[in-house]
Amino acid sequence: MQQDRLSDWLVKHELVHRSLGFDYRGIETLQIKAEDWDSIAVIIYIYGYNYLRSLCAYDVAPGGFLASVYHLTRIQYGIDKPEEVCIKVFASRNNPRIPSVFWIWKSSDFQERESYDMLGISYDNHPRIKRILMPESWIGWPLRKDYITPNFYEIQDAH
Protein backbone atom coordinates (compact mmCIF):
# COMPACT_ATOMS: atom_id res chain seq x y z
CA MET A 1 0.00 0.00 0.00
CA GLN A 2 1.28 3.46 -0.84
CA GLN A 3 2.47 5.73 1.95
CA ASP A 4 1.11 8.99 0.54
CA ARG A 5 -2.51 8.34 -0.41
CA LEU A 6 -4.11 10.75 -2.82
CA SER A 7 -7.46 10.48 -1.02
CA ASP A 8 -5.86 11.78 2.21
CA TRP A 9 -4.49 14.77 0.31
CA LEU A 10 -7.88 15.43 -1.34
CA VAL A 11 -9.64 15.29 2.06
CA LYS A 12 -7.07 17.67 3.55
CA HIS A 13 -7.83 20.16 0.77
CA GLU A 14 -11.62 19.60 0.99
CA LEU A 15 -11.96 18.16 -2.52
CA VAL A 16 -15.03 15.96 -2.92
CA HIS A 17 -14.39 12.33 -3.84
CA ARG A 18 -15.14 8.81 -2.64
CA SER A 19 -12.49 6.21 -1.89
CA LEU A 20 -13.22 2.80 -3.43
CA GLY A 21 -10.31 1.09 -1.70
CA PHE A 22 -7.24 -0.55 -3.20
CA ASP A 23 -6.81 -3.10 -5.98
CA TYR A 24 -4.76 -6.29 -5.73
CA ARG A 25 -1.54 -4.35 -6.47
CA GLY A 26 -2.20 -1.78 -3.76
CA ILE A 27 -3.25 0.95 -6.19
CA GLU A 28 -5.81 3.33 -4.72
CA THR A 29 -9.13 3.69 -6.57
CA LEU A 30 -11.19 6.87 -6.24
CA GLN A 31 -14.59 7.92 -7.52
CA ILE A 32 -14.99 11.51 -8.70
CA LYS A 33 -18.33 13.05 -9.75
CA ALA A 34 -18.50 14.01 -13.42
CA GLU A 35 -19.32 17.63 -12.58
CA ASP A 36 -16.16 17.86 -10.41
CA TRP A 37 -13.83 15.94 -12.72
CA ASP A 38 -12.45 18.80 -14.84
CA SER A 39 -11.27 20.86 -11.85
CA ILE A 40 -10.05 17.86 -9.82
CA ALA A 41 -8.17 16.51 -12.85
CA VAL A 42 -6.20 19.77 -13.08
CA ILE A 43 -5.48 19.63 -9.34
CA ILE A 44 -4.34 15.99 -9.57
CA TYR A 45 -2.04 16.92 -12.46
CA ILE A 46 -0.53 19.79 -10.45
CA TYR A 47 -0.17 17.40 -7.49
CA GLY A 48 2.14 15.36 -9.71
CA TYR A 49 0.12 12.76 -11.60
CA ASN A 50 1.65 13.83 -14.90
CA TYR A 51 1.11 10.69 -16.99
CA LEU A 52 -2.20 9.16 -18.10
CA ARG A 53 -1.22 5.54 -18.61
CA SER A 54 -4.61 4.41 -19.85
CA LEU A 55 -8.23 5.40 -20.09
CA CYS A 56 -11.02 2.92 -20.65
CA ALA A 57 -14.76 2.79 -20.18
CA TYR A 58 -17.33 0.16 -19.35
CA ASP A 59 -21.04 -0.39 -18.88
CA VAL A 60 -21.68 -1.04 -15.19
CA ALA A 61 -24.99 -2.89 -15.69
CA PRO A 62 -27.83 -3.03 -18.22
CA GLY A 63 -29.78 0.19 -17.70
CA GLY A 64 -27.19 1.40 -15.19
CA PHE A 65 -24.36 3.88 -15.23
CA LEU A 66 -21.44 4.08 -17.65
CA ALA A 67 -17.95 4.48 -16.19
CA SER A 68 -14.80 6.10 -17.49
CA VAL A 69 -11.64 4.79 -15.79
CA TYR A 70 -8.35 6.70 -15.67
CA HIS A 71 -5.03 5.10 -14.66
CA LEU A 72 -2.66 7.90 -13.66
CA THR A 73 1.01 7.74 -12.75
CA ARG A 74 3.16 10.20 -10.85
CA ILE A 75 6.48 10.06 -12.70
CA GLN A 76 9.42 11.69 -10.93
CA TYR A 77 13.13 11.65 -11.68
CA GLY A 78 15.02 9.05 -9.66
CA ILE A 79 11.92 7.14 -8.51
CA ASP A 80 11.96 3.46 -9.50
CA LYS A 81 8.37 2.67 -8.52
CA PRO A 82 6.14 5.65 -9.30
CA GLU A 83 2.87 6.22 -7.49
CA GLU A 84 -0.27 5.22 -9.34
CA VAL A 85 -3.95 5.94 -8.83
CA CYS A 86 -7.12 4.78 -10.54
CA ILE A 87 -9.96 7.29 -10.96
CA LYS A 88 -13.52 6.25 -11.86
CA VAL A 89 -16.02 8.78 -13.16
CA PHE A 90 -19.61 7.58 -13.60
CA ALA A 91 -22.11 9.06 -16.05
CA SER A 92 -25.83 8.67 -16.57
CA ARG A 93 -26.77 6.27 -19.35
CA ASN A 94 -29.38 8.68 -20.76
CA ASN A 95 -26.95 11.58 -21.18
CA PRO A 96 -23.41 10.28 -20.62
CA ARG A 97 -21.26 13.39 -20.47
CA ILE A 98 -17.86 13.64 -18.80
CA PRO A 99 -15.40 16.54 -19.09
CA SER A 100 -12.51 15.74 -21.42
CA VAL A 101 -9.01 15.63 -19.97
CA PHE A 102 -7.42 16.03 -23.42
CA TRP A 103 -6.14 19.49 -22.49
CA ILE A 104 -4.38 18.04 -19.41
CA TRP A 105 -3.17 14.65 -20.66
CA LYS A 106 -2.85 14.58 -24.47
CA SER A 107 -2.64 10.77 -24.37
CA SER A 108 -6.39 10.70 -23.69
CA ASP A 109 -7.18 11.72 -27.29
CA PHE A 110 -7.84 8.37 -28.96
CA GLN A 111 -8.89 6.70 -25.71
CA GLU A 112 -11.74 9.17 -25.17
CA ARG A 113 -12.72 8.80 -28.82
CA GLU A 114 -12.80 5.00 -28.49
CA SER A 115 -14.96 5.23 -25.36
CA TYR A 116 -17.32 7.52 -27.26
CA ASP A 117 -17.41 5.17 -30.24
CA MET A 118 -18.07 2.00 -28.25
CA LEU A 119 -20.20 3.27 -25.33
CA GLY A 120 -21.50 6.69 -26.34
CA ILE A 121 -19.81 8.66 -23.56
CA SER A 122 -19.44 12.23 -24.78
CA TYR A 123 -16.31 13.95 -23.51
CA ASP A 124 -17.11 17.65 -23.26
CA ASN A 125 -14.55 20.02 -24.83
CA HIS A 126 -12.70 17.25 -26.67
CA PRO A 127 -11.52 18.83 -29.95
CA ARG A 128 -12.36 15.88 -32.24
CA ILE A 129 -14.92 13.61 -30.58
CA LYS A 130 -16.15 11.28 -33.31
CA ARG A 131 -16.28 7.61 -34.18
CA ILE A 132 -12.90 6.05 -34.93
CA LEU A 133 -13.64 2.31 -35.11
CA MET A 134 -17.22 2.11 -36.34
CA PRO A 135 -18.54 3.80 -39.49
CA GLU A 136 -20.01 7.27 -38.91
CA SER A 137 -23.39 5.90 -39.99
CA TRP A 138 -23.38 3.18 -37.28
CA ILE A 139 -26.42 3.24 -35.01
CA GLY A 140 -25.93 2.56 -31.32
CA TRP A 141 -23.06 1.81 -28.98
CA PRO A 142 -21.71 -1.76 -29.42
CA LEU A 143 -20.20 -2.27 -25.94
CA ARG A 144 -23.30 -1.30 -23.97
CA LYS A 145 -24.85 -4.29 -22.26
CA ASP A 146 -28.28 -3.43 -23.63
CA TYR A 147 -27.04 -3.07 -27.23
CA ILE A 148 -29.09 -5.01 -29.75
CA THR A 149 -26.98 -6.39 -32.57
CA PRO A 150 -28.38 -5.61 -36.03
CA ASN A 151 -29.50 -8.61 -38.08
CA PHE A 152 -27.81 -7.25 -41.16
CA TYR A 153 -24.41 -5.66 -41.68
CA GLU A 154 -23.56 -3.91 -44.92
CA ILE A 155 -19.86 -4.03 -45.61
CA GLN A 156 -18.89 -1.38 -48.10
CA ASP A 157 -15.69 -1.29 -50.10
CA ALA A 158 -14.78 -4.83 -49.05
CA HIS A 159 -12.50 -6.68 -51.44
C-alpha positions in Angstrom: 0.0 0.0 0.0 1.3 3.5 -0.8 2.5 5.7 2.0 1.1 9.0 0.5 -2.5 8.3 -0.4 -4.1 10.8 -2.8 -7.5 10.5 -1.0 -5.9 11.8 2.2 -4.5 14.8 0.3 -7.9 15.4 -1.3 -9.6 15.3 2.1 -7.1 17.7 3.6 -7.8 20.2 0.8 -11.6 19.6 1.0 -12.0 18.2 -2.5 -15.0 16.0 -2.9 -14.4 12.3 -3.8 -15.1 8.8 -2.6 -12.5 6.2 -1.9 -13.2 2.8 -3.4 -10.3 1.1 -1.7 -7.2 -0.6 -3.2 -6.8 -3.1 -6.0 -4.8 -6.3 -5.7 -1.5 -4.3 -6.5 -2.2 -1.8 -3.8 -3.3 1.0 -6.2 -5.8 3.3 -4.7 -9.1 3.7 -6.6 -11.2 6.9 -6.2 -14.6 7.9 -7.5 -15.0 11.5 -8.7 -18.3 13.1 -9.7 -18.5 14.0 -13.4 -19.3 17.6 -12.6 -16.2 17.9 -10.4 -13.8 15.9 -12.7 -12.5 18.8 -14.8 -11.3 20.9 -11.8 -10.1 17.9 -9.8 -8.2 16.5 -12.9 -6.2 19.8 -13.1 -5.5 19.6 -9.3 -4.3 16.0 -9.6 -2.0 16.9 -12.5 -0.5 19.8 -10.4 -0.2 17.4 -7.5 2.1 15.4 -9.7 0.1 12.8 -11.6 1.6 13.8 -14.9 1.1 10.7 -17.0 -2.2 9.2 -18.1 -1.2 5.5 -18.6 -4.6 4.4 -19.9 -8.2 5.4 -20.1 -11.0 2.9 -20.7 -14.8 2.8 -20.2 -17.3 0.2 -19.3 -21.0 -0.4 -18.9 -21.7 -1.0 -15.2 -25.0 -2.9 -15.7 -27.8 -3.0 -18.2 -29.8 0.2 -17.7 -27.2 1.4 -15.2 -24.4 3.9 -15.2 -21.4 4.1 -17.6 -18.0 4.5 -16.2 -14.8 6.1 -17.5 -11.6 4.8 -15.8 -8.3 6.7 -15.7 -5.0 5.1 -14.7 -2.7 7.9 -13.7 1.0 7.7 -12.8 3.2 10.2 -10.9 6.5 10.1 -12.7 9.4 11.7 -10.9 13.1 11.7 -11.7 15.0 9.1 -9.7 11.9 7.1 -8.5 12.0 3.5 -9.5 8.4 2.7 -8.5 6.1 5.6 -9.3 2.9 6.2 -7.5 -0.3 5.2 -9.3 -3.9 5.9 -8.8 -7.1 4.8 -10.5 -10.0 7.3 -11.0 -13.5 6.3 -11.9 -16.0 8.8 -13.2 -19.6 7.6 -13.6 -22.1 9.1 -16.0 -25.8 8.7 -16.6 -26.8 6.3 -19.4 -29.4 8.7 -20.8 -26.9 11.6 -21.2 -23.4 10.3 -20.6 -21.3 13.4 -20.5 -17.9 13.6 -18.8 -15.4 16.5 -19.1 -12.5 15.7 -21.4 -9.0 15.6 -20.0 -7.4 16.0 -23.4 -6.1 19.5 -22.5 -4.4 18.0 -19.4 -3.2 14.7 -20.7 -2.8 14.6 -24.5 -2.6 10.8 -24.4 -6.4 10.7 -23.7 -7.2 11.7 -27.3 -7.8 8.4 -29.0 -8.9 6.7 -25.7 -11.7 9.2 -25.2 -12.7 8.8 -28.8 -12.8 5.0 -28.5 -15.0 5.2 -25.4 -17.3 7.5 -27.3 -17.4 5.2 -30.2 -18.1 2.0 -28.3 -20.2 3.3 -25.3 -21.5 6.7 -26.3 -19.8 8.7 -23.6 -19.4 12.2 -24.8 -16.3 13.9 -23.5 -17.1 17.6 -23.3 -14.6 20.0 -24.8 -12.7 17.3 -26.7 -11.5 18.8 -29.9 -12.4 15.9 -32.2 -14.9 13.6 -30.6 -16.2 11.3 -33.3 -16.3 7.6 -34.2 -12.9 6.1 -34.9 -13.6 2.3 -35.1 -17.2 2.1 -36.3 -18.5 3.8 -39.5 -20.0 7.3 -38.9 -23.4 5.9 -40.0 -23.4 3.2 -37.3 -26.4 3.2 -35.0 -25.9 2.6 -31.3 -23.1 1.8 -29.0 -21.7 -1.8 -29.4 -20.2 -2.3 -25.9 -23.3 -1.3 -24.0 -24.9 -4.3 -22.3 -28.3 -3.4 -23.6 -27.0 -3.1 -27.2 -29.1 -5.0 -29.8 -27.0 -6.4 -32.6 -28.4 -5.6 -36.0 -29.5 -8.6 -38.1 -27.8 -7.2 -41.2 -24.4 -5.7 -41.7 -23.6 -3.9 -44.9 -19.9 -4.0 -45.6 -18.9 -1.4 -48.1 -15.7 -1.3 -50.1 -14.8 -4.8 -49.0 -12.5 -6.7 -51.4 
